Amino acid sequence: MLKAGDDAPDFEVDDHDGNRVRLADLRGKTVVLWFYPKADTPG
């Protein structure tokens, strides 16, 4: 279990353009994860 102030474990996720992004590649930058149900998107 992570505690406040712990580093997040590395993971990969697809961005909104379908590109694979790895958390470790963003080290030192501010990262915001925004999750929403795909069913609520247009199209």
C-alpha angles and dihedrals in degrees: 000000000000120000127209108285095024118130114253115248116254116266141161127231137169115251124220090276094052094255117142112243124191120205092221089060089060097051111144093024130099110258125196120187115203117188123189134159113267088221089069094058123094117259 
